[in-house]
Amino acid sequence: MTLRTAHLTHPGRKRRHNEDSYVDEPPLFAIADGMGGAKAGEVASGLAVEALQLRPDVSGDGESYVVDLIQEANRRVYDRAHADADASGMGTTMTVALVDAEHGRVVFGHVGDSRAYRIRDEQLEQLTDDHSLVGELIRSGKLTREEADVHPQRSVITRALGTDPNVDVDTFAVQTQPGDIFLLCSDGLSGMVNDQAILKIVRDNRRNLSEAAKALVAAANRGGGDDNITVVVFEVDGEVEEEATRRMDAIAPPEADEPEPGDEDTLAGAEAPPAVGTMVVSVDELQQQAAAGEAADDGPPKRRRGTLAALLALLAFLVVIALLLLWAASSGEAAVLP
């Protein structure tokens, strides 16, 4: 089985740090999109892909092997988050693809909202289900994909590595055909570029996957570049370029995304927005909030951390005010509030 591969990662236009990590080491490929304050997201995704890179030789059942890899990655992130106060609350998505040449298939393991796509016969198919609020609402028929694209809670995920000692991993296998192209990406791509545009870019550059990766990253930045962007793309038994396997540098060169005059690729120093991470919550809780019209999001679509804590703090403050007013009323004294 011949493989052509390429990968590219870019911080985007709005983020100071790149919290994405990846693996492009045939037969194993992976994307991890970290979450957490400061640089904790970088730590989480880095620990996750490190667990994959230290793997033993592939043997036995492919799906069980992929689950074991992701569970080990989860354990490393969870342990670090509980041992290091600076890393508390961190986590990461992870989407893994293992090419099983012996059985002519690709085995996937998936947690979070980073995606895996397949391009076959000029069609793009999303292979993974997003573990996110809007993903659950789409599957339950409560939201259309068009509504999900503008939903205020579209960046809230419901499952991630590192938040619990064990994680529920989706696994499945896809039989391959010659010419199949598989794309793994963080939501910095899928949130900025629609499926039709992704398909056109890959189709137009299918003979050169390096150019396809560059064009995808450039399109995401043109669309706003609100988040880190990472793509890993590989083709099975397709037309071979000068080399059977071609790689790219990890960071996008300037020509991959030429900013408009007066624009900047990323913010730095005092201009940068505060670090924003991910909130992982239950689907039922978020569905109740959405139904009650309580959900609101006035920031860029990056997964958010600390929203629940802020709400609890506000609630506690209001309770204190209410108690003071009741005490003043019962005592007949005037309460002077700040």
C-alpha positions in Angstrom: 0.0 0.0 0.0 1.5 3.3 -1.1 0.9 6.4 1.0 1.4 10.1 0.2 1.2 12.4 3.2 1.4 16.1 4.1 0.8 18.1 7.2 0.6 21.8 8.1 -0.1 23.8 11.3 -0.6 27.5 11.8 -1.6 29.6 14.8 -4.3 31.5 12.8 -4.9 35.2 13.0 -6.3 35.6 16.5 -4.3 33.4 18.8 -0.9 34.0 20.4 -0.1 30.3 20.9 -0.6 27.3 18.8 -2.4 24.7 21.0 -2.7 22.1 18.2 -0.4 19.1 17.9 -0.3 16.3 15.3 1.3 13.0 14.3 2.3 12.3 10.7 4.2 9.0 11.0 2.8 6.4 8.7 1.0 4.2 9.4 -0.2 6.4 12.3 -1.7 9.9 11.9 -3.4 12.1 14.5 -4.7 15.6 15.4 -4.9 17.0 19.0 -6.5 20.4 19.7 -5.6 21.5 23.2 -7.6 23.5 25.6 -6.9 25.4 28.9 -5.6 28.7 30.2 -2.2 30.2 29.4 -0.1 27.5 27.6 -1.9 24.5 29.2 -3.6 23.6 25.9 -0.2 23.3 24.3 0.9 21.0 27.1 -2.2 18.8 26.9 -2.1 18.3 23.1 1.7 17.7 23.3 1.4 15.1 26.0 -1.3 13.3 24.0 0.6 13.0 20.7 3.8 12.1 22.7 1.9 9.1 24.0 1.2 8.0 20.4 4.8 8.5 19.3 6.1 6.2 22.1 3.8 3.4 21.0 5.0 -0.2 20.6 4.9 -2.0 17.2 1.4 -2.4 15.9 0.0 -5.8 16.5 -3.4 -7.5 17.3 -6.8 -5.9 16.7 -6.5 -2.4 15.2 -9.5 -0.9 17.0 -8.4 -2.2 20.4 -4.9 -0.9 19.8 -6.1 2.6 18.9 -8.3 2.7 22.0 -5.3 1.7 24.1 -3.3 4.5 22.6 -5.9 7.1 23.3 -6.5 5.9 26.8 -2.8 6.2 27.5 -2.8 9.7 26.1 -5.8 10.5 28.3 -4.0 9.1 31.4 -1.0 11.3 30.8 -3.0 14.5 30.3 -5.2 13.7 33.3 -2.2 13.0 35.6 -0.4 16.2 34.6 -3.6 18.3 35.1 -3.9 17.0 38.6 -0.2 17.2 39.5 0.5 20.7 38.2 -1.7 23.7 39.4 -0.8 25.7 36.3 -2.2 22.9 34.1 -5.4 22.4 36.1 -8.5 22.0 33.9 -6.5 21.4 30.7 -7.6 18.8 28.1 -7.5 18.1 24.4 -9.4 16.6 21.6 -7.8 13.7 19.7 -8.6 12.1 16.3 -6.4 9.1 15.3 -6.1 7.2 12.0 -4.2 4.0 11.8 -3.6 2.6 8.3 -4.1 -1.2 8.4 -2.5 -2.3 5.1 -2.9 -6.0 5.7 -6.7 -5.7 5.8 -7.0 -2.7 3.4 -8.6 -0.3 5.8 -8.1 2.7 8.1 -8.9 2.4 11.8 -10.1 5.6 13.5 -10.3 6.6 17.2 -12.0 9.8 18.1 -12.7 12.1 21.1 -13.9 15.7 20.7 -14.6 17.9 17.7 -11.4 17.5 15.6 -12.6 15.8 12.4 -11.7 13.1 9.9 -12.9 13.3 6.3 -12.6 11.0 3.3 -12.6 12.2 -0.3 -13.7 9.5 -2.7 -15.2 9.7 -6.2 -15.2 13.5 -6.0 -17.3 13.4 -2.8 -16.3 14.6 0.7 -17.6 12.6 3.7 -17.2 13.5 7.3 -16.3 10.3 9.0 -16.3 11.4 12.7 -19.2 12.7 14.8 -18.4 15.9 16.7 -18.6 15.5 20.4 -20.1 18.9 20.9 -23.4 20.5 21.8 -24.4 21.4 18.3 -23.2 18.0 17.1 -25.6 16.3 19.6 -28.4 18.7 18.6 -27.9 18.0 14.9 -28.0 14.2 15.5 -31.2 14.6 17.6 -32.9 16.6 14.8 -33.1 19.8 16.9 -30.7 21.8 14.7 -29.9 21.9 11.0 -26.2 22.1 9.9 -26.9 25.6 8.7 -28.3 26.6 12.1 -25.3 24.9 13.8 -22.9 27.0 11.9 -24.1 30.2 13.7 -25.2 28.7 17.0 -23.7 30.7 19.9 -22.5 27.5 21.6 -21.1 25.8 18.6 -17.6 25.6 20.1 -18.6 23.9 23.4 -17.5 20.3 23.4 -18.9 17.5 25.4 -16.0 15.0 25.5 -12.2 15.5 25.8 -9.1 13.8 26.9 -7.8 14.7 30.4 -11.0 15.6 32.2 -11.6 12.2 33.7 -9.4 9.1 34.5 -11.0 7.3 31.6 -12.5 8.5 28.4 -15.1 7.1 26.0 -13.5 6.6 22.6 -15.4 6.3 19.4 -13.7 3.7 17.1 -14.6 2.4 13.6 -12.8 1.1 10.5 -13.2 2.2 6.9 -12.3 0.0 4.0 -10.0 1.8 1.5 -10.0 2.1 -2.3 -7.2 3.3 -4.5 -7.1 7.1 -4.6 -8.9 7.6 -1.3 -7.7 10.8 0.4 -8.2 11.1 4.2 -8.0 14.5 6.0 -7.7 15.1 9.7 -8.2 18.6 10.9 -8.7 20.7 14.0 -11.8 22.9 14.2 -9.7 25.9 13.1 -10.2 24.6 9.6 -13.8 23.1 9.8 -15.1 26.2 11.6 -13.8 28.6 9.0 -14.1 26.6 5.7 -17.3 24.8 4.6 -17.3 21.3 3.2 -17.7 22.3 -0.4 -14.7 24.6 -0.2 -12.6 21.9 1.5 -13.5 19.4 -1.3 -12.7 21.8 -4.0 -9.3 22.7 -2.5 -8.3 19.0 -2.1 -9.6 18.1 -5.5 -7.8 20.9 -7.2 -4.5 19.9 -5.5 -4.8 16.2 -5.3 -1.6 15.6 -7.2 0.3 17.6 -4.7 -0.9 17.2 -1.1 1.6 19.7 0.2 -0.1 22.4 -1.9 -3.5 21.1 -0.7 -2.5 21.5 2.9 -1.2 25.0 2.3 -4.3 26.0 0.4 -6.6 24.7 3.2 -4.7 26.7 5.9 -4.7 29.8 3.7 -8.5 29.5 3.2 -9.1 29.2 7.0 -7.1 32.3 7.6 -8.9 34.2 4.9 -12.2 33.1 6.5 -11.1 34.8 9.8 -8.4 32.6 11.3 -10.2 32.7 14.6 -8.4 29.5 15.9 -5.3 27.4 15.4 -5.4 25.5 12.2 -3.9 22.0 11.7 -4.3 19.6 8.8 -2.9 16.1 8.2 -3.7 14.6 4.8 -2.8 11.2 3.3 -3.7 9.3 0.2 -3.9 5.6 -0.2 -2.6 4.0 -3.4 -3.0 7.1 -5.5 -0.9 8.8 -8.2 2.6 9.0 -6.8 4.6 12.2 -7.0 8.4 12.3 -7.2 8.5 10.6 -3.8 6.1 8.0 -2.4 5.8 10.0 0.8 6.1 13.8 0.9 6.2 15.8 4.1 5.9 19.5 4.9 7.5 21.8 7.5 5.3 22.1 10.6 4.8 25.9 10.4 3.1 27.5 7.4 5.4 29.8 5.4 4.2 33.4 4.9 3.1 32.8 1.4 0.5 30.3 2.6 -1.5 33.1 4.0 -0.8 36.7 2.8 -2.7 39.0 5.2 -4.7 41.9 3.8 -3.0 45.4 4.1 -3.2 46.5 7.7 -4.0 43.0 8.9 -1.8 40.7 11.0 -1.6 37.0 11.1 -1.5 36.8 14.9 -1.9 39.1 17.8 1.0 39.6 20.1 1.8 41.1 23.5 -0.8 43.5 24.9 -2.8 43.3 21.7 -3.5 39.6 22.1 -6.9 38.5 23.6 -6.7 36.7 26.9 -6.2 32.9 26.7 -9.4 31.1 26.2 -9.8 27.4 26.7 -12.5 24.7 26.7 -15.5 24.0 28.9 -16.5 20.3 28.8 -20.1 19.9 30.1 -22.9 17.4 29.9 -25.1 17.5 26.8 -28.4 17.5 28.9 -27.3 20.6 30.8 -26.4 22.5 27.7 -29.6 21.5 25.9 -31.6 22.9 28.8 -29.7 26.1 28.7 -30.2 26.4 24.9 -33.9 25.7 25.2 -34.3 28.4 27.9 -32.5 30.9 25.8 -29.7 31.3 28.4 -26.8 30.5 26.1 -24.8 33.5 24.9 -21.4 33.9 23.3 -20.0 37.3 22.5 -16.4 36.2 21.9 -14.6 34.5 19.0 -15.6 30.8 18.5 -12.9 29.2 20.6 -13.9 26.6 23.2 -14.5 28.3 26.5 -13.3 27.6 30.0 -14.5 29.2 33.3 -18.0 30.1 32.2 -19.6 28.0 34.8 -17.3 29.3 37.5 -18.2 32.9 36.5 -21.9 32.1 36.7 -21.5 30.5 40.1 -19.6 33.6 41.4 -22.3 35.9 40.2 -25.0 33.8 41.8 -23.2 33.8 45.1 -22.9 37.6 44.9 -26.6 38.0 44.3 -27.4 35.7 47.2 -25.3 37.8 49.5 -27.1 41.0 48.4 -30.5 39.4 48.9 -29.6 38.3 52.4 -28.5 41.8 53.3 -31.7 43.3 52.0 -33.8 40.8 54.0 -31.8 41.5 57.1 -32.2 45.2 56.7 -36.0 44.9 56.1 -36.4 42.7 59.2 -34.4 45.0 61.5 -36.1 48.1 60.2 -32.7 49.6 59.4 -31.6 51.1 56.1 -29.1 49.0 54.2 -26.4 51.0 52.4 -25.0 48.9 49.6 -21.8 49.6 47.6 
